[in-house]
Amino acid sequence: MKRVLYFLCFLVAVMVTNNASSQSLFKKLKDKVVNKAVDNAVDKKIGTSPAGESGNSNSGSNGKPSNKGGGGLSNTTPPDVKAQMAEAETAHAAKNYSDARYSLQQALMGVELQLGRQILKSLPASADALPVDTLQDVVMSTQWGWSNLSIHRVWKKADKQLTITIGNAGIYAGLAALYFTNAGMVEANGAKQNFKQVRVKGNKGIIQYENSTGYTLIVSLGQSSMIVWECINFANEQEVMSTANAFDIDGIKKMLGEQ
């Protein structure tokens, strides 16, 4: 049923924008929908699913049995920095440079995780009267060399929530660069602003508002690091800025090694 609705919605959009070619497209879509309905009816009659699956609910679309559990994976122990450094030295002495490089990468990843935990400890236990939810704490280092260190924490109460992300998250860096580049142009065009440039404790930043997601405040901590506040069901811009100003931004910058 959902597929039929998607086809019909797409059809209406096409008819509005290009009425001259819509009649031909309508016939193709109509034939496809009708053929699909016939196929579904036949499948139901012979006891198979619309996707060609067998009637056995324990099987997947390719005929293999569906997995019903397995315990998942255990948490990986963070790399032991000293042990990895020793292994790198041994491998280097043996001219096994590939293993030496790998051990150095593991050691640096271990340092990043230790730094992330240190930053988490420095964050406030409550923010804007919202208690912290430590079960959602995340420290992630997916690559070595400070290319993707990310620290994540959540404060929430009822339907109000604050999420903070600190580190070298490339997606936010690109987003901030885009906003800094285009903000002046949007203002010049007279369009309604849903973001603007701000400063938080002297640091350049951007605040954005969307009805579906609330406020997002992005502050640059240096050449490579960002801090992002995502604020759901906050009353206004002033409440977001006041909450952000309560964080020790200079302390975070110092721990990250940013100037």
C-alpha positions in Angstrom: 0.0 0.0 0.0 2.9 2.4 0.9 4.5 1.7 -2.5 1.3 2.7 -4.3 1.0 5.9 -2.3 4.7 6.8 -3.1 4.0 6.2 -6.8 0.9 8.4 -6.7 2.7 11.2 -4.8 5.5 11.1 -7.3 3.0 11.2 -10.2 1.3 14.3 -8.8 4.6 16.1 -8.6 5.5 15.2 -12.1 2.1 16.3 -13.5 2.4 19.7 -11.8 5.9 20.4 -13.1 5.6 18.9 -16.6 2.1 18.2 -17.8 3.2 17.5 -21.4 5.1 14.4 -20.4 3.0 13.3 -17.5 0.5 11.3 -19.5 3.1 8.9 -20.8 4.6 8.5 -17.4 1.2 8.0 -15.8 0.6 5.0 -18.1 4.0 3.5 -17.2 3.4 3.9 -13.5 -0.1 2.7 -13.7 1.0 -0.4 -15.5 3.6 -1.0 -12.9 1.2 -0.6 -10.0 -1.4 -2.8 -11.6 1.2 -5.5 -12.4 2.5 -5.3 -8.8 -1.0 -5.8 -7.5 -1.5 -8.8 -9.7 1.8 -10.3 -8.6 0.9 -9.8 -4.9 -2.5 -11.5 -5.5 -0.8 -14.5 -7.2 1.8 -14.7 -4.5 -0.8 -14.7 -1.8 -2.7 -17.4 -3.6 0.2 -19.7 -3.8 1.5 -19.0 -0.3 4.5 -16.8 -1.0 5.4 -13.2 0.0 5.3 -10.3 -2.4 9.1 -10.2 -2.5 9.2 -13.8 -3.7 10.0 -15.1 -0.2 8.7 -18.4 1.0 5.7 -18.4 3.3 8.0 -19.4 6.2 8.4 -16.4 8.4 11.8 -17.8 9.7 13.4 -17.2 6.3 14.9 -14.1 4.8 14.4 -12.7 1.3 17.2 -14.9 0.0 15.8 -18.1 1.4 18.3 -18.2 4.3 17.0 -18.5 7.9 16.5 -15.3 9.8 18.9 -14.7 12.7 17.2 -14.7 16.1 20.0 -13.8 18.4 23.6 -14.5 19.2 24.7 -12.3 22.1 26.3 -9.6 19.9 29.9 -8.5 20.4 31.8 -7.7 23.6 33.2 -4.2 24.2 36.8 -3.8 22.9 39.4 -3.1 25.5 41.0 0.3 24.8 44.6 -0.1 23.6 47.3 -0.2 26.3 49.4 2.8 25.2 52.7 1.6 26.9 52.3 -2.0 25.6 51.6 -0.7 22.0 54.6 1.6 22.2 56.8 -1.3 23.2 55.4 -3.5 20.4 56.1 -0.7 17.9 59.7 -0.4 19.1 60.2 -4.2 18.8 58.7 -4.3 15.3 60.7 -1.3 14.2 64.0 -2.9 15.4 63.1 -6.0 13.4 62.4 -3.8 10.3 58.7 -4.9 10.4 57.5 -1.4 9.6 53.9 -2.4 8.9 53.5 -3.8 12.4 55.4 -0.9 13.9 53.0 1.5 12.2 49.9 -0.4 13.3 51.1 -0.4 17.0 51.8 3.3 16.9 48.3 3.9 15.5 46.8 1.8 18.3 48.9 3.7 20.9 47.7 7.1 19.6 44.1 5.8 19.6 44.5 4.8 23.2 45.7 8.4 24.0 42.7 9.9 22.3 40.3 7.7 24.3 42.0 8.7 27.5 41.7 12.3 26.5 38.1 11.9 25.7 37.3 10.4 29.1 39.2 13.3 30.7 37.0 15.8 28.9 33.9 13.9 29.9 34.8 14.2 33.5 35.2 18.0 33.2 31.7 18.5 31.9 29.0 19.6 34.4 26.7 17.0 36.1 23.7 19.2 35.1 23.0 21.7 32.4 20.1 24.1 32.4 18.7 22.0 35.3 18.8 18.9 33.2 20.5 15.9 34.8 23.2 14.0 32.9 22.5 10.6 31.3 25.9 8.9 31.6 24.5 5.8 29.9 24.7 7.7 26.6 28.3 8.8 27.1 30.4 8.0 24.0 34.2 8.5 23.4 35.1 7.5 19.9 38.3 7.5 17.9 37.8 5.9 14.5 41.1 7.0 13.0 44.5 8.0 14.3 46.1 11.4 14.0 43.3 13.6 15.5 41.2 13.1 12.4 38.0 11.9 14.1 38.0 12.1 17.9 34.4 12.6 19.1 33.1 13.0 22.7 29.3 12.7 23.2 27.1 13.4 26.3 23.4 13.9 26.9 21.4 15.7 29.6 17.7 15.3 29.6 14.5 15.5 31.6 11.0 14.6 30.2 10.9 15.9 26.6 13.7 18.5 27.0 17.2 17.3 26.0 20.7 18.7 25.5 23.3 16.8 23.5 26.9 17.9 23.3 29.5 16.7 20.8 33.1 17.7 21.1 36.0 16.9 18.9 37.1 16.7 15.3 33.7 15.7 13.8 34.2 16.4 10.1 30.5 16.6 9.4 30.1 19.6 11.7 33.3 21.3 10.5 31.9 21.2 6.9 28.5 22.4 8.1 30.1 25.3 9.9 32.2 26.3 6.9 29.2 26.3 4.7 27.2 28.5 7.1 30.1 31.0 7.5 30.4 31.2 3.8 26.7 31.6 3.0 25.3 33.5 6.0 25.9 37.0 4.6 24.4 36.0 1.2 21.2 34.8 2.9 20.8 38.0 4.8 21.4 40.0 1.6 18.6 38.1 -0.2 16.2 39.1 2.6 15.3 35.5 3.3 14.0 34.5 6.7 17.0 33.5 8.8 17.1 30.2 10.6 20.7 30.5 11.5 23.2 33.3 12.3 26.7 33.9 13.5 27.3 34.3 17.2 30.1 34.3 19.8 30.3 32.1 22.9 32.9 33.3 25.4 34.7 35.0 22.5 34.7 32.0 20.2 33.1 32.2 16.8 30.0 30.1 16.3 26.8 29.6 14.5 23.3 29.0 15.9 20.6 27.3 13.8 16.9 26.6 14.5 14.6 24.1 12.8 11.1 23.2 14.0 11.8 19.5 13.8 15.1 19.4 15.6 15.2 22.6 17.7 18.4 24.6 18.2 21.9 23.6 17.1 24.9 25.8 18.3 28.2 25.1 16.6 31.4 26.7 18.0 34.9 26.5 16.6 37.5 25.6 19.2 40.5 26.0 16.8 41.6 24.9 13.4 40.3 21.4 13.7 38.0 21.0 16.7 34.4 21.9 17.2 31.9 21.8 20.0 28.2 21.3 19.2 25.1 21.8 21.4 21.9 20.3 20.2 19.0 21.6 22.2 15.5 20.1 21.9 12.5 21.9 23.4 14.5 24.9 24.7 12.4 28.0 25.1 14.4 30.4 23.0 17.8 31.4 21.7 18.7 33.1 24.9 18.3 29.9 26.9 20.6 28.1 24.5 23.3 30.7 24.7 23.1 30.9 28.5 23.5 27.1 28.7 26.5 27.1 26.4 28.2 29.9 28.4 28.0 27.7 31.5 30.5 25.3 29.9 34.3 25.6 30.5 35.2 26.2 26.9 38.7 27.4 27.6 39.4 24.3 29.6 38.2 22.0 26.8 40.3 23.9 24.3 43.3 23.5 26.6 42.8 19.7 26.9 42.4 19.4 23.1 45.6 21.4 22.6 43.8 24.1 20.7 45.0 27.7 20.9 
